[in-house]
Amino acid sequence: MSTRPPLTRPRQGRMIAGVCAGLARRFGMPPTVMRLLFLLSCLLPGPQFVLYIAMWIIVPNE
């Protein structure tokens, strides 16, 4: 059983708030891939920006 790191926003390597970098670390993928996935998801209708801001507020810093 593998243990995942806790979901936190890193202090190093963040672009805006560190949400994508924290999610990438949590799921074991490069931050650039997570950022591209987020940008592509913005082309679809939905609350992506609201969720990003909510995670910025809720997810703690390292």
N, C-alpha and C positions, 0 to 999 in steps of 0.2 A: 504494500500500500504506500503510494507516494503522498507526501504532504506538500501542499501548495503554500507559498508564502502568503502572509496576510495581505489584504487589499489596503495599501497605503499609497499616498502620492509621494513619489521620491523628491528629494530636494535637488538632486543633480539629474540632468538629462531631460528636464521638462521643457515644453515649448510654451504653453500658456499657463495651465494650472497643474499639469502633471497627471491628469485623469487618464489619458490614453497610455502614458508610460506606466502608470500603476496597473492598469488592466492588462497591458502587454506582459508585465512581469508576473502577474497573477496566473496568466494562462500560458506562460512559457513561449512567447513569440516576440519577435523584434518590435520595438516601439514604432518604427516606420510603417510596418504592416498594419498595426492597429490604427495609426493615424490615417492611413489610406482607406481602411475599411470605414472609419468614421466619416471621412469626406464623401465616400461613395454612398453611404447611408443617408447623407444629407440631400441627395438627389431624389430620395423617396419621401413621400409624405409621412409625417409623424413628428413626435415631440423630441427629436434628437437634441436640439439645443437646450431645451428645458431639462432633460435628463443630465446633460453635461454640466449645467450650472448647479443642479441639485447634487450631483456627485462631487463637484468642487466644494460645496458647503459641507456635505456629510462625511466624505472619506477623509480620514485624518492624514496629516503629514507624517513622514517617517519620524 
